[in-house]
Amino acid sequence: MSKYLKKQGKLDFGNPNDVWKFTYQRNMTKLAIIVLLYVFSNDDGEISDYEFKQIKKFYKKERHVLKIEDQKDIYEHALKPMTFEGLEKFMQDNEFHERILTESVDVIRKLILKESKYIKVLNDLVDKYTKSNK
């Protein structure tokens, strides 16, 4: 897929694997934003202006893969603090598995690498999810 076609919102699927890759990227992006909401909500109980800018920056970079209904879904989740139960329900509703969570966490880890308080919340999330889904 060319970057030009992505930016224009027109994707060329010549290969059937491209559809799968695009869908996986869309789901991973959606989950990554939800995980960011979780991390930023659970470090101190609220999302600061700095944290909101981080979410917005990631969203702008990846929004070409999101559908309108994905954006609405993310917005609805952003209106309230994200809890572990809310994240787990989101994953169940979207039929996401641990592998996509792991990949989303890896993407987020690169964004917040310098912030130890966020890394701790992220690690705690992965541990809690792994324990609750054994």
N, CA, C and O atoms as a MOPAC input file, in Angstrom:
PM7 MOZYME 1SCF
protein

 N      0.84400 1    -1.17500 1     0.00000 1
 C      0.00000 1     0.00000 1     0.00000 1
 C      0.88800 1     1.23700 1     0.00000 1
 O      1.82300 1     1.35400 1     0.79300 1
 N      0.58900 1     2.11300 1    -0.86300 1
 C      1.42000 1     3.30600 1    -0.92700 1
 C      1.00900 1     4.31200 1     0.13900 1
 O     -0.15200 1     4.36900 1     0.54500 1
 N      1.97200 1     5.09800 1     0.58200 1
 C      1.68400 1     6.11600 1     1.59200 1
 C      0.71100 1     7.15200 1     1.03700 1
 O     -0.12200 1     7.67700 1     1.77600 1
 N      0.81000 1     7.44800 1    -0.25900 1
 C     -0.09200 1     8.41700 1    -0.86100 1
 C     -1.54100 1     7.94200 1    -0.75700 1
 O     -2.42600 1     8.71100 1    -0.38100 1
 N     -1.77400 1     6.69200 1    -1.08600 1
 C     -3.12900 1     6.16300 1    -1.02700 1
 C     -3.64900 1     6.13800 1     0.40400 1
 O     -4.83100 1     6.39700 1     0.63400 1
 N     -2.79300 1     5.83300 1     1.36500 1
 C     -3.19600 1     5.85000 1     2.76500 1
 C     -3.61500 1     7.25500 1     3.17900 1
 O     -4.65100 1     7.44100 1     3.81800 1
 N     -2.80400 1     8.24100 1     2.81200 1
 C     -3.08600 1     9.61500 1     3.20300 1
 C     -4.37200 1    10.12700 1     2.57300 1
 O     -5.07000 1    10.94900 1     3.16700 1
 N     -4.68400 1     9.65700 1     1.39600 1
 C     -5.88800 1    10.09600 1     0.71100 1
 C     -7.12300 1     9.32800 1     1.16600 1
 O     -8.24000 1     9.63100 1     0.74700 1
 N     -6.91900 1     8.33700 1     2.02200 1
 C     -8.03400 1     7.54000 1     2.49900 1
 C     -8.51400 1     6.53100 1     1.47600 1
 O     -9.59200 1     5.95400 1     1.62100 1
 N     -7.72800 1     6.32000 1     0.45800 1
 C     -8.07300 1     5.35700 1    -0.57900 1
 C     -7.01500 1     4.27100 1    -0.55000 1
 O     -5.84300 1     4.51100 1    -0.84300 1
 N     -7.44100 1     3.10000 1    -0.19900 1
 C     -6.48900 1     2.01300 1    -0.08400 1
 C     -6.64400 1     1.06900 1    -1.25400 1
 O     -7.75800 1     0.75100 1    -1.67200 1
 N     -5.53200 1     0.63000 1    -1.77000 1
 C     -5.51200 1    -0.27400 1    -2.90300 1
 C     -5.18300 1    -1.66700 1    -2.38500 1
 O     -4.08100 1    -1.91600 1    -1.89600 1
 N     -6.14600 1    -2.56600 1    -2.49900 1
 C     -5.94400 1    -3.92400 1    -2.02400 1
 C     -5.76800 1    -4.85300 1    -3.21300 1
 O     -6.72400 1    -5.49200 1    -3.65100 1
 N     -4.57000 1    -4.92900 1    -3.72900 1
 C     -4.28300 1    -5.83400 1    -4.82200 1
 C     -4.07100 1    -7.24800 1    -4.32500 1
 O     -4.36800 1    -8.20800 1    -5.03500 1
 N     -3.57000 1    -7.38200 1    -3.13400 1
 C     -3.26200 1    -8.67000 1    -2.53700 1
 C     -4.25100 1    -8.91900 1    -1.39200 1
 O     -4.44300 1    -8.03600 1    -0.55500 1
 N     -4.88100 1   -10.09500 1    -1.33300 1
 C     -5.81800 1   -10.37000 1    -0.23700 1
 C     -5.18700 1   -10.23100 1     1.14800 1
 O     -5.89300 1    -9.92400 1     2.10800 1
 N     -3.89600 1   -10.44500 1     1.27500 1
 C     -3.22700 1   -10.26800 1     2.56100 1
 C     -3.22100 1    -8.81800 1     3.00900 1
 O     -3.14300 1    -8.53600 1     4.20400 1
 N     -3.30200 1    -7.89100 1     2.05300 1
 C     -3.34100 1    -6.47300 1     2.40400 1
 C     -4.59000 1    -6.14300 1     3.22500 1
 O     -4.53500 1    -5.31400 1     4.13300 1
 N     -5.70800 1    -6.78800 1     2.90800 1
 C     -6.93800 1    -6.55300 1     3.64900 1
 C     -6.74600 1    -7.00100 1     5.09500 1
 O     -7.11800 1    -6.28600 1     6.02600 1
 N     -6.16900 1    -8.17800 1     5.28100 1
 C     -5.93600 1    -8.70000 1     6.62000 1
 C     -4.98700 1    -7.78600 1     7.38300 1
 O     -5.23300 1    -7.46900 1     8.54700 1
 N     -3.90500 1    -7.36300 1     6.73800 1
 C     -2.92400 1    -6.48900 1     7.38700 1
 C     -3.56100 1    -5.16500 1     7.79100 1
 O     -3.31600 1    -4.65400 1     8.88400 1
 N     -4.38000 1    -4.61700 1     6.90100 1
 C     -5.02700 1    -3.34200 1     7.18700 1
 C     -5.99000 1    -3.48700 1     8.36600 1
 O     -6.01000 1    -2.63600 1     9.25600 1
 N     -6.78200 1    -4.54800 1     8.37900 1
 C     -7.73000 1    -4.78900 1     9.47300 1
 C     -6.98600 1    -4.97200 1    10.78900 1
 O     -7.40000 1    -4.44000 1    11.81900 1
 N     -5.89700 1    -5.71800 1    10.75700 1
 C     -5.10600 1    -5.93500 1    11.96700 1
 C     -4.51300 1    -4.61200 1    12.45200 1
 O     -4.52500 1    -4.33200 1    13.65100 1
 N     -4.00100 1    -3.80500 1    11.54000 1
 C     -3.43400 1    -2.50100 1    11.90700 1
 C     -4.51500 1    -1.59900 1    12.50200 1
 O     -4.27000 1    -0.88300 1    13.47300 1
 N     -5.69900 1    -1.63700 1    11.92000 1
 C     -6.82000 1    -0.84100 1    12.42600 1
 C     -7.17100 1    -1.26900 1    13.84900 1
 O     -7.33500 1    -0.42300 1    14.72800 1
 N     -7.28400 1    -2.56300 1    14.07700 1
 C     -7.62700 1    -3.06600 1    15.40000 1
 C     -6.53600 1    -2.76200 1    16.42800 1
 O     -6.82600 1    -2.40600 1    17.57000 1
 N     -5.28800 1    -2.90600 1    16.00800 1
 C     -4.18300 1    -2.62600 1    16.91400 1
 C     -4.15000 1    -1.13600 1    17.27800 1
 O     -3.89700 1    -0.78600 1    18.43100 1
 N     -4.39900 1    -0.27400 1    16.31600 1
 C     -4.41500 1     1.17000 1    16.56100 1
 C     -5.53800 1     1.53200 1    17.52200 1
 O     -5.34600 1     2.30400 1    18.46200 1
 N     -6.70600 1     0.96800 1    17.27300 1
 C     -7.85800 1     1.22400 1    18.13700 1
 C     -7.55600 1     0.78900 1    19.57500 1
 O     -7.81400 1     1.53000 1    20.52300 1
 N     -7.01600 1    -0.40300 1    19.72000 1
 C     -6.68300 1    -0.90000 1    21.05800 1
 C     -5.56100 1    -0.08000 1    21.69300 1
 O     -5.58800 1     0.16600 1    22.89900 1
 N     -4.58700 1     0.34100 1    20.91200 1
 C     -3.48600 1     1.15500 1    21.45000 1
 C     -4.01500 1     2.46500 1    22.03000 1
 O     -3.54300 1     2.91300 1    23.07500 1
 N     -4.97600 1     3.07400 1    21.37000 1
 C     -5.54900 1     4.32700 1    21.88500 1
 C     -6.31100 1     4.05600 1    23.18100 1
 O     -6.22700 1     4.83800 1    24.12800 1
 N     -7.04400 1     2.96200 1    23.22400 1
 C     -7.77500 1     2.59100 1    24.44400 1
 C     -6.79100 1     2.30700 1    25.58600 1
 O     -7.03200 1     2.69900 1    26.72800 1
 N     -5.69000 1     1.63000 1    25.27800 1
 C     -4.67800 1     1.35300 1    26.30600 1
 C     -4.03100 1     2.66000 1    26.77200 1
 O     -3.75500 1     2.82200 1    27.96000 1
 N     -3.79000 1     3.58000 1    25.85600 1
 C     -3.26300 1     4.89300 1    26.26000 1
 C     -4.23700 1     5.58100 1    27.21200 1
 O     -3.82200 1     6.15900 1    28.21600 1
 N     -5.52100 1     5.52000 1    26.90100 1
 C     -6.53100 1     6.09500 1    27.80200 1
 C     -6.44900 1     5.43200 1    29.17900 1
 O     -6.55400 1     6.10000 1    30.20900 1
 N     -6.26300 1     4.12300 1    29.18100 1
 C     -6.14900 1     3.39500 1    30.45000 1
 C     -4.91500 1     3.85000 1    31.23600 1
 O     -5.00800 1     4.17300 1    32.42000 1
 N     -3.77400 1     3.87100 1    30.57300 1
 C     -2.52000 1     4.23400 1    31.24300 1
 C     -2.60100 1     5.65400 1    31.78900 1
 O     -2.25300 1     5.89700 1    32.94500 1
 N     -3.05200 1     6.58000 1    30.97300 1
 C     -3.10300 1     7.97700 1    31.40400 1
 C     -4.18300 1     8.21300 1    32.46200 1
 O     -4.04000 1     9.10600 1    33.29700 1
 N     -5.25400 1     7.42700 1    32.43800 1
 C     -6.30300 1     7.55100 1    33.45300 1
 C     -5.86700 1     6.96500 1    34.79300 1
 O     -6.32200 1     7.41400 1    35.84500 1
 N     -4.99300 1     5.97000 1    34.75800 1
 C     -4.65800 1     5.23500 1    35.97100 1
 C     -3.32300 1     5.60700 1    36.59300 1
 O     -2.94000 1     5.01100 1    37.60000 1
 N     -2.60700 1     6.56300 1    36.03600 1
 C     -1.36200 1     6.97800 1    36.68500 1
 C     -1.65300 1     7.92700 1    37.84100 1
 O     -0.98700 1     7.87800 1    38.87500 1
 N     -2.66200 1     8.80200 1    37.66000 1
 C     -3.00200 1     9.74600 1    38.72800 1
 C     -4.50400 1    10.03200 1    38.81400 1
 O     -4.92200 1    10.93900 1    39.53200 1
 N     -5.29800 1     9.27400 1    38.09800 1
 C     -6.74700 1     9.42500 1    38.18400 1
 C     -7.37600 1    10.35100 1    37.16400 1
 O     -8.60100 1    10.44500 1    37.09600 1
 N     -6.57000 1    11.03700 1    36.37100 1
 C     -7.12700 1    11.92300 1    35.34300 1
 C     -6.16400 1    12.05100 1    34.17000 1
 O     -4.98400 1    11.71900 1    34.27700 1
 N     -6.68700 1    12.53400 1    33.05800 1
 C     -5.85600 1    12.73500 1    31.86900 1
 C     -5.49300 1    14.21600 1    31.79600 1
 O     -6.36300 1    15.07100 1    31.62700 1
 N     -4.20800 1    14.50600 1    31.92500 1
 C     -3.73000 1    15.89200 1    31.90500 1
 C     -3.67800 1    16.41100 1    30.46500 1
 O     -3.88000 1    15.65900 1    29.51300 1
 N     -3.40700 1    17.69600 1    30.33000 1
 C     -3.27700 1    18.29100 1    28.99300 1
 C     -2.13500 1    17.64600 1    28.22200 1
 O     -2.25800 1    17.38000 1    27.02600 1
 N     -1.02200 1    17.39400 1    28.90600 1
 C      0.13000 1    16.74500 1    28.26800 1
 C     -0.25600 1    15.36000 1    27.76200 1
 O      0.07500 1    14.98500 1    26.63700 1
 N     -0.95600 1    14.60500 1    28.60100 1
 C     -1.36400 1    13.25200 1    28.22100 1
 C     -2.34900 1    13.28400 1    27.06300 1
 O     -2.27500 1    12.45600 1    26.15500 1
 N     -3.26400 1    14.23200 1    27.09500 1
 C     -4.22800 1    14.38000 1    26.00100 1
 C     -3.49700 1    14.67800 1    24.69200 1
 O     -3.86300 1    14.14800 1    23.64300 1
 N     -2.46800 1    15.52200 1    24.75000 1
 C     -1.68600 1    15.83200 1    23.54800 1
 C     -0.97700 1    14.58900 1    23.02000 1
 O     -0.86000 1    14.40900 1    21.80800 1
 N     -0.50200 1    13.72500 1    23.92900 1
 C      0.15100 1    12.48200 1    23.50800 1
 C     -0.83700 1    11.57300 1    22.77000 1
 O     -0.49900 1    10.98100 1    21.74500 1
 N     -2.05300 1    11.46800 1    23.29900 1
 C     -3.08500 1    10.65600 1    22.65000 1
 C     -3.42800 1    11.24700 1    21.28500 1
 O     -3.53500 1    10.52700 1    20.29200 1
 N     -3.59500 1    12.55000 1    21.25200 1
 C     -3.95200 1    13.23700 1    20.00600 1
 C     -2.84900 1    13.07400 1    18.95500 1
 O     -3.13600 1    12.86800 1    17.77500 1
 N     -1.61200 1    13.16600 1    19.38000 1
 C     -0.46800 1    12.99900 1    18.47100 1
 C     -0.46900 1    11.59200 1    17.86600 1
 O     -0.29100 1    11.43200 1    16.65800 1
 N     -0.66900 1    10.58000 1    18.70400 1
 C     -0.71900 1     9.19800 1    18.22200 1
 C     -1.91400 1     9.01200 1    17.29000 1
 O     -1.79800 1     8.38000 1    16.23900 1
 N     -3.05400 1     9.56200 1    17.67800 1
 C     -4.25700 1     9.45200 1    16.86100 1
 C     -4.05000 1    10.06300 1    15.47000 1
 O     -4.40600 1     9.45800 1    14.45900 1
 N     -3.47800 1    11.25400 1    15.43300 1
 C     -3.25100 1    11.92200 1    14.14100 1
 C     -2.33000 1    11.11700 1    13.23800 1
 O     -2.51500 1    11.07100 1    12.02200 1
 N     -1.34500 1    10.49000 1    13.84400 1
 C     -0.39300 1     9.68800 1    13.08100 1
 C     -1.05000 1     8.43800 1    12.49200 1
 O     -0.68700 1     7.99900 1    11.40100 1
 N     -2.00600 1     7.87500 1    13.20600 1
 C     -2.59300 1     6.58500 1    12.82300 1
 C     -4.05000 1     6.64900 1    12.35400 1
 O     -4.62600 1     5.60800 1    12.03900 1
 N     -4.65400 1     7.82000 1    12.29900 1
 C     -6.09000 1     7.89600 1    12.01700 1
 C     -6.48300 1     7.40800 1    10.62800 1
 O     -7.65200 1     7.10600 1    10.38700 1
 N     -5.53000 1     7.32600 1     9.72100 1
 C     -5.86000 1     6.87400 1     8.36400 1
 C     -6.36900 1     5.43600 1     8.33400 1
 O     -7.00800 1     5.03200 1     7.36100 1
 N     -6.10200 1     4.66400 1     9.36800 1
 C     -6.56300 1     3.27500 1     9.39600 1
 C     -7.89400 1     3.11100 1    10.13000 1
 O     -8.49300 1     2.03700 1    10.07500 1
 N     -8.36200 1     4.14000 1    10.80800 1
 C     -9.58400 1     4.03300 1    11.60000 1
 C    -10.81600 1     4.40900 1    10.78500 1
 O    -10.79800 1     5.35000 1     9.99200 1
 N    -11.87200 1     3.65500 1    11.00100 1
 C    -13.16100 1     3.97000 1    10.38900 1
 C    -13.89500 1     4.96400 1    11.28900 1
 O    -13.52000 1     5.16200 1    12.44400 1
 N    -14.93400 1     5.58100 1    10.75200 1
 C    -15.72600 1     6.54100 1    11.52300 1
 C    -16.29300 1     5.88800 1    12.78600 1
 O    -16.28000 1     6.49400 1    13.85800 1
 N    -16.79100 1     4.65400 1    12.66000 1
 C    -17.35200 1     3.99100 1    13.84900 1
 C    -16.26900 1     3.69400 1    14.89000 1
 O    -16.55500 1     3.67800 1    16.08700 1
 N    -15.03700 1     3.45900 1    14.44800 1
 C    -13.92400 1     3.27600 1    15.39300 1
 C    -13.67800 1     4.56600 1    16.15800 1
 O    -13.47900 1     4.55500 1    17.37300 1
 N    -13.69400 1     5.66500 1    15.44000 1
 C    -13.45300 1     6.96300 1    16.06000 1
 C    -14.55500 1     7.29000 1    17.07600 1
 O    -14.27600 1     7.81600 1    18.15300 1
 N    -15.80000 1     6.97500 1    16.72700 1
 C    -16.91300 1     7.20800 1    17.66000 1
 C    -16.76600 1     6.33300 1    18.90300 1
 O    -17.00400 1     6.78700 1    20.02200 1
 N    -16.37800 1     5.09700 1    18.70100 1
 C    -16.19000 1     4.16700 1    19.81200 1
 C    -15.08900 1     4.66600 1    20.75300 1
 O    -15.25100 1     4.65000 1    21.97300 1
 N    -13.99000 1     5.10000 1    20.18400 1
 C    -12.88300 1     5.64100 1    20.99200 1
 C    -13.35100 1     6.87000 1    21.76200 1
 O    -13.04900 1     7.02000 1    22.94600 1
 N    -14.08400 1     7.74300 1    21.09200 1
 C    -14.58100 1     8.96000 1    21.73500 1
 C    -15.48100 1     8.62300 1    22.92800 1
 O    -15.36700 1     9.23900 1    23.98800 1
 N    -16.37400 1     7.64500 1    22.75300 1
 C    -17.25900 1     7.24100 1    23.84900 1
 C    -16.46500 1     6.72500 1    25.04400 1
 O    -16.81400 1     6.99900 1    26.19200 1
 N    -15.39700 1     5.97900 1    24.77200 1
 C    -14.56300 1     5.46700 1    25.86500 1
 C    -13.74200 1     6.57900 1    26.51100 1
 O    -13.39900 1     6.48800 1    27.69000 1
 N    -13.43000 1     7.60300 1    25.76800 1
 C    -12.61400 1     8.70300 1    26.30100 1
 C    -13.40900 1     9.61600 1    27.23300 1
 O    -12.82400 1    10.39000 1    27.99000 1
 N    -14.73100 1     9.53000 1    27.18100 1
 C    -15.55500 1    10.40700 1    28.01200 1
 C    -15.52000 1    10.05100 1    29.49400 1
 O    -15.84100 1    10.88300 1    30.34200 1
 N    -15.13100 1     8.82000 1    29.80500 1
 C    -15.09000 1     8.39600 1    31.20000 1
 C    -13.73600 1     7.76700 1    31.49800 1
 O    -13.05300 1     7.30500 1    30.58400 1
 N    -13.34400 1     7.74600 1    32.76100 1
 C    -12.05100 1     7.12200 1    33.09700 1
 C    -12.03900 1     5.65300 1    32.68300 1
 O    -13.02100 1     4.93700 1    32.87900 1
 N    -10.94000 1     5.21600 1    32.12100 1
 C    -10.80900 1     3.83900 1    31.65300 1
 C    -10.34000 1     2.96200 1    32.80200 1
 O     -9.27900 1     3.19800 1    33.38000 1
 N    -11.12500 1     1.96000 1    33.12700 1
 C    -10.77500 1     1.00600 1    34.17700 1
 C    -10.28700 1    -0.28500 1    33.52800 1
 O    -10.42400 1    -0.47900 1    32.32100 1
 N     -9.71400 1    -1.16200 1    34.35100 1
 C     -9.27900 1    -2.46200 1    33.84000 1
 C    -10.48300 1    -3.23800 1    33.31200 1
 O    -10.41000 1    -3.86600 1    32.25500 1
 N    -11.57800 1    -3.19200 1    34.04300 1
 C    -12.78500 1    -3.90200 1    33.63200 1
 C    -13.30900 1    -3.35300 1    32.30200 1
 O    -13.76900 1    -4.11000 1    31.44700 1
 N    -13.23600 1    -2.03300 1    32.13600 1
 C    -13.66100 1    -1.41100 1    30.88500 1
 C    -12.78000 1    -1.82100 1    29.71600 1
 O    -13.26900 1    -2.06300 1    28.61200 1
 N    -11.48600 1    -1.89800 1    29.96400 1
 C    -10.53700 1    -2.33200 1    28.93100 1
 C    -10.77500 1    -3.78800 1    28.57000 1
 O    -10.77700 1    -4.16000 1    27.39600 1
 N    -10.97500 1    -4.60100 1    29.59100 1
 C    -11.22200 1    -6.02600 1    29.35800 1
 C    -12.52100 1    -6.23300 1    28.57000 1
 O    -12.57200 1    -7.06300 1    27.66300 1
 N    -13.56300 1    -5.48100 1    28.91500 1
 C    -14.84000 1    -5.56600 1    28.19200 1
 C    -14.66400 1    -5.10700 1    26.74800 1
 O    -15.21400 1    -5.71600 1    25.83100 1
 N    -13.90500 1    -4.04300 1    26.54600 1
 C    -13.62900 1    -3.55300 1    25.19000 1
 C    -12.96600 1    -4.66000 1    24.36100 1
 O    -13.33400 1    -4.89200 1    23.20900 1
 N    -11.99800 1    -5.32900 1    24.95900 1
 C    -11.30700 1    -6.40100 1    24.24300 1
 C    -12.24800 1    -7.56300 1    23.93800 1
 O    -12.19600 1    -8.13500 1    22.84900 1
 N    -13.10000 1    -7.91100 1    24.88500 1
 C    -14.05700 1    -8.99000 1    24.65300 1
 C    -15.07500 1    -8.60500 1    23.58300 1
 O    -15.38100 1    -9.40600 1    22.69900 1
 N    -15.59800 1    -7.38800 1    23.65800 1
 C    -16.58700 1    -6.92500 1    22.67700 1
 C    -16.03000 1    -6.92700 1    21.25900 1
 O    -16.75100 1    -7.19400 1    20.29700 1
 N    -14.73900 1    -6.62400 1    21.14100 1
 C    -14.10300 1    -6.57200 1    19.82400 1
 C    -13.39200 1    -7.87400 1    19.45100 1
 O    -12.76400 1    -7.97400 1    18.39600 1
 N    -13.50300 1    -8.86700 1    20.33500 1
 C    -12.87600 1   -10.17500 1    20.13200 1
 C    -11.36300 1   -10.07500 1    19.92500 1
 O    -10.79100 1   -10.74600 1    19.06600 1
 N    -10.72700 1    -9.21400 1    20.74200 1
 C     -9.28400 1    -9.07200 1    20.71600 1
 C     -8.67500 1   -10.08800 1    21.68700 1
 O     -9.26300 1   -10.41200 1    22.71900 1
 N     -7.50100 1   -10.57300 1    21.33900 1
 C     -6.81300 1   -11.55600 1    22.16400 1
 C     -5.52700 1   -10.95700 1    22.72400 1
 O     -5.17000 1    -9.81900 1    22.41800 1
 N     -4.84800 1   -11.73400 1    23.54000 1
 C     -3.65500 1   -11.25400 1    24.23300 1
 C     -2.56200 1   -10.80000 1    23.25600 1
 O     -1.82400 1    -9.85900 1    23.54800 1
 N     -2.45900 1   -11.44900 1    22.12200 1
 C     -1.40200 1   -11.10000 1    21.16700 1
 C     -1.52800 1    -9.65600 1    20.67100 1
 O     -0.53300 1    -8.93600 1    20.59000 1
 N     -2.73900 1    -9.24200 1    20.34300 1
 C     -2.92000 1    -7.86900 1    19.84700 1
 C     -2.70100 1    -6.86600 1    20.98600 1
 O     -2.22800 1    -5.75400 1    20.75200 1
 N     -3.04700 1    -7.26100 1    22.22000 1
 C     -2.75800 1    -6.40000 1    23.36400 1
 C     -1.25200 1    -6.23100 1    23.52100 1
 O     -0.76900 1    -5.12000 1    23.74200 1
 N     -0.51700 1    -7.32200 1    23.40700 1
 C      0.94000 1    -7.28100 1    23.53800 1
 C      1.55200 1    -6.36100 1    22.48600 1
 O      2.44100 1    -5.56700 1    22.79400 1
 N      1.08300 1    -6.46400 1    21.26200 1
 C      1.62100 1    -5.60500 1    20.20000 1
 C      1.23800 1    -4.14000 1    20.41500 1
 O      2.04300 1    -3.24600 1    20.15300 1
 N      0.03500 1    -3.89200 1    20.88300 1
 C     -0.37600 1    -2.51700 1    21.18300 1
 C      0.46600 1    -1.93700 1    22.31300 1
 O      0.86700 1    -0.77500 1    22.26300 1
 N      0.72800 1    -2.74500 1    23.32200 1
 C      1.55900 1    -2.30900 1    24.45000 1
 C      2.97000 1    -1.99000 1    23.96600 1
 O      3.57100 1    -1.01500 1    24.41700 1
 N      3.50400 1    -2.79400 1    23.05900 1
 C      4.84300 1    -2.52700 1    22.51900 1
 C      4.89100 1    -1.18800 1    21.78300 1
 O      5.87100 1    -0.45100 1    21.89200 1
 N      3.84800 1    -0.88000 1    21.04500 1
 C      3.77600 1     0.40600 1    20.33600 1
 C      3.72600 1     1.54800 1    21.34600 1
 O      4.42400 1     2.55000 1    21.19200 1
 N      2.91400 1     1.39500 1    22.36100 1
 C      2.76100 1     2.44000 1    23.38300 1
 C      4.03800 1     2.60200 1    24.19400 1
 O      4.42600 1     3.71700 1    24.54100 1
 N      4.68300 1     1.49300 1    24.49000 1
 C      5.92800 1     1.53000 1    25.26400 1
 C      6.95600 1     2.44700 1    24.58800 1
 O      7.69300 1     3.15600 1    25.27300 1
 N      7.00800 1     2.43900 1    23.27300 1
 C      7.94500 1     3.30500 1    22.53900 1
 C      7.56500 1     4.77400 1    22.69500 1
 O      8.43600 1     5.64300 1    22.71000 1
 N      6.26500 1     5.05500 1    22.81100 1
 C      5.80500 1     6.43400 1    22.96800 1
 C      6.12800 1     7.00500 1    24.33500 1
 O      6.47300 1     8.18000 1    24.46000 1
 N      6.01600 1     6.16500 1    25.36800 1
 C      6.13700 1     6.65600 1    26.73600 1
 C      7.39000 1     6.13600 1    27.43300 1
 O      7.44100 1     6.06000 1    28.66100 1
 N      8.38100 1     5.78600 1    26.65700 1
 C      9.59500 1     5.16600 1    27.16500 1
 C     10.25800 1     5.96000 1    28.28500 1
 O     10.79200 1     5.36500 1    29.22100 1
 N     10.23700 1     7.26300 1    28.21500 1
 C     10.94800 1     8.09300 1    29.17700 1
 C     10.15200 1     8.34900 1    30.45900 1
 O     10.68400 1     8.92800 1    31.40700 1
 N      8.90900 1     7.93200 1    30.50000 1
 C      8.03900 1     8.20900 1    31.65100 1
 C      7.83700 1     6.94800 1    32.48400 1
 O      6.99600 1     6.11200 1    32.15100 1
 N      8.59500 1     6.80900 1    33.55400 1
 C      8.55300 1     5.58000 1    34.35100 1
 C      7.18800 1     5.33300 1    34.99900 1
 O      6.78700 1     4.18200 1    35.17100 1
 N      6.47100 1     6.40000 1    35.35900 1
 C      5.15700 1     6.19100 1    35.98700 1
 C      4.18300 1     5.53600 1    35.01500 1
 O      3.31800 1     4.76400 1    35.42700 1
 N      4.32200 1     5.84300 1    33.72300 1
 C      3.44700 1     5.22700 1    32.72500 1
 C      3.87100 1     3.78100 1    32.45300 1
 O      3.02800 1     2.90300 1    32.27000 1
 N      5.15700 1     3.55000 1    32.42900 1
 C      5.66900 1     2.19800 1    32.18600 1
 C      5.18900 1     1.25800 1    33.29700 1
 O      4.82300 1     0.11300 1    33.02900 1
 N      5.19300 1     1.74300 1    34.54000 1
 C      4.71600 1     0.92400 1    35.65200 1
 C      3.24400 1     0.57200 1    35.46500 1
 O      2.86500 1    -0.58600 1    35.64400 1
 N      2.41500 1     1.53600 1    35.11300 1
 C      0.98700 1     1.27900 1    34.89300 1
 C      0.80900 1     0.29400 1    33.73700 1
 O     -0.03500 1    -0.60000 1    33.80500 1
 N      1.59500 1     0.45600 1    32.68900 1
 C      1.52400 1    -0.42600 1    31.52200 1
 C      1.92100 1    -1.85500 1    31.89700 1
 O      1.24200 1    -2.80800 1    31.51500 1
 N      3.01100 1    -2.00500 1    32.63900 1
 C      3.44800 1    -3.33500 1    33.08200 1
 C      2.41400 1    -3.98400 1    34.00200 1
 O      2.14800 1    -5.18200 1    33.90700 1
 N      1.83600 1    -3.17800 1    34.89300 1
 C      0.79700 1    -3.69400 1    35.79400 1
 C     -0.42200 1    -4.16800 1    34.99700 1
 O     -1.02800 1    -5.18700 1    35.32900 1
 N     -0.77200 1    -3.43200 1    33.95700 1
 C     -1.89400 1    -3.81800 1    33.09700 1
 C     -1.64400 1    -5.17700 1    32.44800 1
 O     -2.50900 1    -6.05300 1    32.47500 1
 N     -0.46600 1    -5.34600 1    31.87000 1
 C     -0.12600 1    -6.61300 1    31.20200 1
 C     -0.15500 1    -7.76200 1    32.20300 1
 O     -0.69500 1    -8.82800 1    31.90700 1
 N      0.42200 1    -7.55400 1    33.38700 1
 C      0.42700 1    -8.59300 1    34.42300 1
 C     -0.99900 1    -8.95200 1    34.84600 1
 O     -1.34800 1   -10.12800 1    34.95000 1
 N     -1.80600 1    -7.94100 1    35.08500 1
 C     -3.18200 1    -8.15900 1    35.52600 1
 C     -3.98600 1    -8.88900 1    34.44700 1
 O     -4.75500 1    -9.80100 1    34.75200 1
 N     -3.80800 1    -8.49000 1    33.19900 1
 C     -4.54200 1    -9.12400 1    32.09600 1
 C     -4.10500 1   -10.59300 1    31.94600 1
 O     -4.93600 1   -11.48000 1    31.75100 1
 N     -2.81700 1   -10.82500 1    32.03800 1
 C     -2.28500 1   -12.19200 1    31.90300 1
 C     -2.82900 1   -13.08200 1    33.01300 1
 O     -3.22400 1   -14.21900 1    32.75600 1
 N     -2.85300 1   -12.57900 1    34.24200 1
 C     -3.35700 1   -13.35300 1    35.37900 1
 C     -4.85700 1   -13.62100 1    35.27600 1
 O     -5.32500 1   -14.70500 1    35.62200 1
 N     -5.60200 1   -12.63500 1    34.80100 1
 C     -7.05300 1   -12.79600 1    34.75100 1
 C     -7.51700 1   -13.66400 1    33.58000 1
 O     -8.67500 1   -14.07900 1    33.54400 1
 N     -6.63600 1   -13.93900 1    32.63200 1
 C     -7.01800 1   -14.71600 1    31.46200 1
 C     -6.28400 1   -16.04300 1    31.34900 1
 O     -6.12200 1   -16.58400 1    30.25500 1
 N     -5.84700 1   -16.55600 1    32.47200 1
 C     -5.17800 1   -17.87600 1    32.46100 1
 C     -6.19400 1   -18.97300 1    32.50500 1
 O     -5.83300 1   -20.14900 1    32.50200 1

